[in-house]
Amino acid sequence: MQPGDKVVVTSSVVVYNHPQHRGEAFDMKCSEGDVVNVLTEWKGRPISPTLPVLVAFGRYKAHFRGEEIQFSA
């Protein structure tokens, strides 16, 4: 995955900090967004983060595992 790719959330991921649903459970499944960044290094050193893919859904951004999202058509 590269920054700028269009993706869709394929598995059930519940968040509690979505701006339109603050404080309540919101399932991100079937939401479409754009990849902002894929985290592979920090301060020039390689890292292996648990949630490496940063995806933007309008103003809201969230981190995902690679298997939770797939490319959108």
N, CA, C and O atoms as CSV, one atom per row, in Angstrom:
chain,resi,resn,atom,element,x,y,z
A,1,MET,N,N,0.833,-1.184,0.000
A,1,MET,CA,C,0.000,0.000,0.000
A,1,MET,C,C,0.872,1.239,0.000
A,1,MET,O,O,1.928,1.291,0.632
A,2,GLN,N,N,0.405,2.211,-0.714
A,2,GLN,CA,C,1.120,3.472,-0.842
A,2,GLN,C,C,0.200,4.624,-0.424
A,2,GLN,O,O,-1.020,4.505,-0.536
A,3,PRO,N,N,0.760,5.719,0.048
A,3,PRO,CA,C,-0.067,6.897,0.333
A,3,PRO,C,C,-0.836,7.329,-0.909
A,3,PRO,O,O,-0.282,7.376,-2.007
A,4,GLY,N,N,-2.117,7.644,-0.727
A,4,GLY,CA,C,-2.978,8.043,-1.833
A,4,GLY,C,C,-3.878,6.934,-2.336
A,4,GLY,O,O,-4.832,7.211,-3.063
A,5,ASP,N,N,-3.609,5.677,-1.971
A,5,ASP,CA,C,-4.453,4.559,-2.390
A,5,ASP,C,C,-5.824,4.661,-1.724
A,5,ASP,O,O,-5.930,5.031,-0.555
A,6,LYS,N,N,-6.869,4.328,-2.481
A,6,LYS,CA,C,-8.227,4.272,-1.943
A,6,LYS,C,C,-8.441,2.894,-1.338
A,6,LYS,O,O,-8.149,1.882,-1.975
A,7,VAL,N,N,-8.951,2.849,-0.107
A,7,VAL,CA,C,-9.171,1.585,0.584
A,7,VAL,C,C,-10.557,1.563,1.221
A,7,VAL,O,O,-11.190,2.600,1.419
A,8,VAL,N,N,-11.013,0.337,1.539
A,8,VAL,CA,C,-12.272,0.133,2.249
A,8,VAL,C,C,-11.987,-0.787,3.434
A,8,VAL,O,O,-11.197,-1.724,3.324
A,9,VAL,N,N,-12.636,-0.513,4.571
A,9,VAL,CA,C,-12.466,-1.331,5.769
A,9,VAL,C,C,-13.307,-2.589,5.587
A,9,VAL,O,O,-14.518,-2.502,5.386
A,10,THR,N,N,-12.669,-3.766,5.656
A,10,THR,CA,C,-13.362,-5.020,5.391
A,10,THR,C,C,-13.763,-5.782,6.638
A,10,THR,O,O,-14.658,-6.625,6.574
A,11,SER,N,N,-13.134,-5.513,7.765
A,11,SER,CA,C,-13.499,-6.213,8.998
A,11,SER,C,C,-14.121,-5.233,9.983
A,11,SER,O,O,-14.005,-4.018,9.821
A,12,SER,N,N,-14.773,-5.764,10.991
A,12,SER,CA,C,-15.433,-4.936,11.984
A,12,SER,C,C,-14.397,-4.311,12.913
A,12,SER,O,O,-13.726,-5.017,13.665
A,13,VAL,N,N,-14.268,-2.981,12.860
A,13,VAL,CA,C,-13.357,-2.234,13.724
A,13,VAL,C,C,-14.197,-1.177,14.434
A,13,VAL,O,O,-14.735,-0.271,13.798
A,14,VAL,N,N,-14.306,-1.299,15.752
A,14,VAL,CA,C,-15.125,-0.374,16.532
A,14,VAL,C,C,-14.234,0.713,17.125
A,14,VAL,O,O,-13.222,0.426,17.765
A,15,VAL,N,N,-14.634,1.977,16.898
A,15,VAL,CA,C,-13.911,3.121,17.456
A,15,VAL,C,C,-14.876,3.923,18.334
A,15,VAL,O,O,-16.091,3.891,18.144
A,16,TYR,N,N,-14.302,4.637,19.292
A,16,TYR,CA,C,-15.113,5.444,20.202
A,16,TYR,C,C,-14.799,6.937,20.080
A,16,TYR,O,O,-15.358,7.745,20.821
A,17,ASN,N,N,-13.914,7.309,19.156
A,17,ASN,CA,C,-13.514,8.711,19.041
A,17,ASN,C,C,-13.862,9.317,17.687
A,17,ASN,O,O,-13.259,10.316,17.295
A,18,HIS,N,N,-14.814,8.742,16.967
A,18,HIS,CA,C,-15.241,9.301,15.684
A,18,HIS,C,C,-15.970,10.622,15.948
A,18,HIS,O,O,-16.826,10.680,16.831
A,19,PRO,N,N,-15.648,11.680,15.202
A,19,PRO,CA,C,-16.209,13.005,15.496
A,19,PRO,C,C,-17.740,13.075,15.473
A,19,PRO,O,O,-18.326,13.839,16.238
A,20,GLN,N,N,-18.388,12.302,14.621
A,20,GLN,CA,C,-19.848,12.349,14.535
A,20,GLN,C,C,-20.526,11.407,15.530
A,20,GLN,O,O,-21.741,11.478,15.714
A,21,HIS,N,N,-19.755,10.527,16.172
A,21,HIS,CA,C,-20.305,9.553,17.114
A,21,HIS,C,C,-19.465,9.535,18.388
A,21,HIS,O,O,-19.155,8.466,18.914
A,22,ARG,N,N,-19.102,10.697,18.876
A,22,ARG,CA,C,-18.187,10.801,20.015
A,22,ARG,C,C,-18.775,10.147,21.263
A,22,ARG,O,O,-19.918,10.404,21.642
A,23,GLY,N,N,-17.949,9.283,21.899
A,23,GLY,CA,C,-18.343,8.646,23.137
A,23,GLY,C,C,-19.194,7.406,22.987
A,23,GLY,O,O,-19.525,6.770,23.988
A,24,GLU,N,N,-19.557,7.043,21.779
A,24,GLU,CA,C,-20.349,5.839,21.571
A,24,GLU,C,C,-19.647,4.949,20.546
A,24,GLU,O,O,-18.829,5.429,19.762
A,25,ALA,N,N,-19.957,3.688,20.552
A,25,ALA,CA,C,-19.325,2.735,19.643
A,25,ALA,C,C,-19.761,3.002,18.208
A,25,ALA,O,O,-20.948,3.186,17.937
A,26,PHE,N,N,-18.796,3.024,17.292
A,26,PHE,CA,C,-19.067,3.214,15.867
A,26,PHE,C,C,-18.244,2.200,15.098
A,26,PHE,O,O,-17.022,2.158,15.240
A,27,ASP,N,N,-18.898,1.382,14.283
A,27,ASP,CA,C,-18.225,0.353,13.496
A,27,ASP,C,C,-17.754,0.959,12.174
A,27,ASP,O,O,-18.552,1.519,11.422
A,28,MET,N,N,-16.469,0.846,11.901
A,28,MET,CA,C,-15.877,1.419,10.690
A,28,MET,C,C,-16.023,0.519,9.454
A,28,MET,O,O,-15.600,0.906,8.364
A,29,LYS,N,N,-16.613,-0.672,9.607
A,29,LYS,CA,C,-16.741,-1.611,8.491
A,29,LYS,C,C,-17.470,-0.952,7.323
A,29,LYS,O,O,-18.464,-0.253,7.520
A,30,CYS,N,N,-16.980,-1.174,6.122
A,30,CYS,CA,C,-17.505,-0.643,4.855
A,30,CYS,C,C,-17.217,0.846,4.652
A,30,CYS,O,O,-17.712,1.428,3.687
A,31,SER,N,N,-16.442,1.471,5.517
A,31,SER,CA,C,-16.058,2.872,5.334
A,31,SER,C,C,-14.929,2.953,4.308
A,31,SER,O,O,-14.024,2.119,4.306
A,32,GLU,N,N,-14.987,3.956,3.444
A,32,GLU,CA,C,-13.962,4.149,2.416
A,32,GLU,C,C,-13.121,5.367,2.754
A,32,GLU,O,O,-13.634,6.386,3.218
A,33,GLY,N,N,-11.810,5.247,2.512
A,33,GLY,CA,C,-10.909,6.353,2.794
A,33,GLY,C,C,-9.648,6.274,1.962
A,33,GLY,O,O,-9.527,5.421,1.083
A,34,ASP,N,N,-8.712,7.162,2.239
A,34,ASP,CA,C,-7.445,7.236,1.519
A,34,ASP,C,C,-6.298,6.947,2.475
A,34,ASP,O,O,-6.290,7.421,3.611
A,35,VAL,N,N,-5.326,6.163,2.008
A,35,VAL,CA,C,-4.139,5.879,2.811
A,35,VAL,C,C,-3.315,7.162,2.903
A,35,VAL,O,O,-2.989,7.773,1.886
A,36,VAL,N,N,-2.982,7.564,4.126
A,36,VAL,CA,C,-2.173,8.756,4.360
A,36,VAL,C,C,-0.710,8.373,4.482
A,36,VAL,O,O,0.165,9.033,3.923
A,37,ASN,N,N,-0.450,7.282,5.231
A,37,ASN,CA,C,0.923,6.890,5.488
A,37,ASN,C,C,0.958,5.424,5.894
A,37,ASN,O,O,0.009,4.910,6.485
A,38,VAL,N,N,2.063,4.757,5.571
A,38,VAL,CA,C,2.333,3.408,6.047
A,38,VAL,C,C,3.596,3.498,6.887
A,38,VAL,O,O,4.680,3.761,6.365
A,39,LEU,N,N,3.456,3.281,8.182
A,39,LEU,CA,C,4.558,3.480,9.114
A,39,LEU,C,C,5.532,2.309,9.059
A,39,LEU,O,O,5.162,1.169,9.339
A,40,THR,N,N,6.787,2.602,8.693
A,40,THR,CA,C,7.818,1.573,8.633
A,40,THR,C,C,9.084,1.993,9.376
A,40,THR,O,O,9.919,1.153,9.711
A,41,GLU,N,N,9.225,3.293,9.635
A,41,GLU,CA,C,10.406,3.752,10.360
A,41,GLU,C,C,10.057,4.945,11.228
A,41,GLU,O,O,9.093,5.664,10.965
A,42,TRP,N,N,10.866,5.146,12.281
A,42,TRP,CA,C,10.712,6.259,13.199
A,42,TRP,C,C,12.098,6.789,13.520
A,42,TRP,O,O,12.956,6.062,14.020
A,43,LYS,N,N,12.303,8.050,13.228
A,43,LYS,CA,C,13.603,8.704,13.421
A,43,LYS,C,C,14.721,7.937,12.715
A,43,LYS,O,O,15.824,7.798,13.243
A,44,GLY,N,N,14.419,7.446,11.521
A,44,GLY,CA,C,15.428,6.765,10.711
A,44,GLY,C,C,15.677,5.314,11.076
A,44,GLY,O,O,16.528,4.666,10.467
A,45,ARG,N,N,14.955,4.789,12.057
A,45,ARG,CA,C,15.151,3.407,12.475
A,45,ARG,C,C,13.924,2.579,12.076
A,45,ARG,O,O,12.797,3.057,12.206
A,46,PRO,N,N,14.121,1.358,11.597
A,46,PRO,CA,C,12.979,0.527,11.218
A,46,PRO,C,C,12.148,0.126,12.441
A,46,PRO,O,O,12.690,-0.165,13.507
A,47,ILE,N,N,10.819,0.115,12.264
A,47,ILE,CA,C,9.908,-0.284,13.331
A,47,ILE,C,C,8.892,-1.285,12.783
A,47,ILE,O,O,8.728,-1.406,11.569
A,48,SER,N,N,8.221,-1.991,13.668
A,48,SER,CA,C,7.155,-2.911,13.273
A,48,SER,C,C,5.918,-2.625,14.123
A,48,SER,O,O,5.647,-3.350,15.080
A,49,PRO,N,N,5.166,-1.577,13.784
A,49,PRO,CA,C,4.009,-1.195,14.587
A,49,PRO,C,C,2.859,-2.189,14.446
A,49,PRO,O,O,2.757,-2.898,13.446
A,50,THR,N,N,2.004,-2.229,15.451
A,50,THR,CA,C,0.834,-3.102,15.433
A,50,THR,C,C,-0.196,-2.618,14.423
A,50,THR,O,O,-0.810,-3.430,13.732
A,51,LEU,N,N,-0.392,-1.310,14.327
A,51,LEU,CA,C,-1.367,-0.713,13.404
A,51,LEU,C,C,-0.627,0.242,12.463
A,51,LEU,O,O,-0.632,1.451,12.693
A,52,PRO,N,N,0.010,-0.280,11.408
A,52,PRO,CA,C,0.910,0.542,10.606
A,52,PRO,C,C,0.268,1.425,9.535
A,52,PRO,O,O,0.928,2.336,9.036
A,53,VAL,N,N,-0.984,1.194,9.168
A,53,VAL,CA,C,-1.582,1.926,8.049
A,53,VAL,C,C,-2.487,3.035,8.576
A,53,VAL,O,O,-3.465,2.766,9.273
A,54,LEU,N,N,-2.161,4.277,8.243
A,54,LEU,CA,C,-2.954,5.435,8.642
A,54,LEU,C,C,-3.881,5.794,7.485
A,54,LEU,O,O,-3.427,6.067,6.374
A,55,VAL,N,N,-5.200,5.792,7.763
A,55,VAL,CA,C,-6.208,6.044,6.731
A,55,VAL,C,C,-7.037,7.258,7.131
A,55,VAL,O,O,-7.427,7.403,8.290
A,56,ALA,N,N,-7.303,8.137,6.149
A,56,ALA,CA,C,-8.118,9.329,6.386
A,56,ALA,C,C,-9.505,9.121,5.801
A,56,ALA,O,O,-9.658,8.683,4.661
A,57,PHE,N,N,-10.512,9.444,6.604
A,57,PHE,CA,C,-11.916,9.415,6.193
A,57,PHE,C,C,-12.429,10.839,6.316
A,57,PHE,O,O,-13.088,11.183,7.297
A,58,GLY,N,N,-12.131,11.662,5.330
A,58,GLY,CA,C,-12.450,13.082,5.448
A,58,GLY,C,C,-11.497,13.711,6.451
A,58,GLY,O,O,-10.280,13.659,6.270
A,59,ARG,N,N,-12.045,14.312,7.520
A,59,ARG,CA,C,-11.208,14.920,8.557
A,59,ARG,C,C,-10.720,13.907,9.581
A,59,ARG,O,O,-9.742,14.167,10.281
A,60,TYR,N,N,-11.373,12.771,9.681
A,60,TYR,CA,C,-11.046,11.761,10.692
A,60,TYR,C,C,-9.979,10.803,10.168
A,60,TYR,O,O,-10.062,10.345,9.028
A,61,LYS,N,N,-8.977,10.499,10.994
A,61,LYS,CA,C,-7.916,9.564,10.628
A,61,LYS,C,C,-7.854,8.451,11.660
A,61,LYS,O,O,-8.064,8.679,12.851
A,62,ALA,N,N,-7.561,7.227,11.183
A,62,ALA,CA,C,-7.461,6.077,12.078
A,62,ALA,C,C,-6.374,5.139,11.582
A,62,ALA,O,O,-6.060,5.109,10.392
A,63,HIS,N,N,-5.801,4.372,12.503
A,63,HIS,CA,C,-4.765,3.393,12.191
A,63,HIS,C,C,-5.393,2.008,12.049
A,63,HIS,O,O,-6.304,1.654,12.797
A,64,PHE,N,N,-4.899,1.223,11.079
A,64,PHE,CA,C,-5.423,-0.118,10.828
A,64,PHE,C,C,-4.295,-1.098,10.575
A,64,PHE,O,O,-3.181,-0.709,10.223
A,65,ARG,N,N,-4.601,-2.382,10.759
A,65,ARG,CA,C,-3.703,-3.456,10.333
A,65,ARG,C,C,-3.915,-3.647,8.835
A,65,ARG,O,O,-4.958,-3.268,8.304
A,66,GLY,N,N,-2.951,-4.223,8.163
A,66,GLY,CA,C,-3.069,-4.466,6.724
A,66,GLY,C,C,-4.196,-5.388,6.352
A,66,GLY,O,O,-4.785,-5.224,5.283
A,67,GLU,N,N,-4.529,-6.372,7.206
A,67,GLU,CA,C,-5.585,-7.323,6.886
A,67,GLU,C,C,-6.995,-6.786,7.166
A,67,GLU,O,O,-7.975,-7.436,6.802
A,68,GLU,N,N,-7.117,-5.627,7.799
A,68,GLU,CA,C,-8.417,-5.040,8.087
A,68,GLU,C,C,-8.953,-4.179,6.937
A,68,GLU,O,O,-10.124,-3.801,6.930
A,69,ILE,N,N,-8.093,-3.877,5.976
A,69,ILE,CA,C,-8.485,-3.031,4.847
A,69,ILE,C,C,-8.071,-3.681,3.542
A,69,ILE,O,O,-7.185,-4.536,3.513
A,70,GLN,N,N,-8.730,-3.262,2.447
A,70,GLN,CA,C,-8.334,-3.721,1.112
A,70,GLN,C,C,-8.555,-2.591,0.120
A,70,GLN,O,O,-9.271,-1.628,0.397
A,71,PHE,N,N,-7.925,-2.730,-1.041
A,71,PHE,CA,C,-8.027,-1.699,-2.066
A,71,PHE,C,C,-9.470,-1.549,-2.528
A,71,PHE,O,O,-10.197,-2.535,-2.652
A,72,SER,N,N,-9.876,-0.315,-2.778
A,72,SER,CA,C,-11.235,-0.007,-3.248
A,72,SER,C,C,-11.221,0.148,-4.758
A,72,SER,O,O,-10.213,0.549,-5.339
A,73,ALA,N,N,-12.318,-0.165,-5.378
A,73,ALA,CA,C,-12.417,-0.073,-6.847
A,73,ALA,C,C,-12.694,1.341,-7.294
A,73,ALA,O,O,-12.807,1.599,-8.493
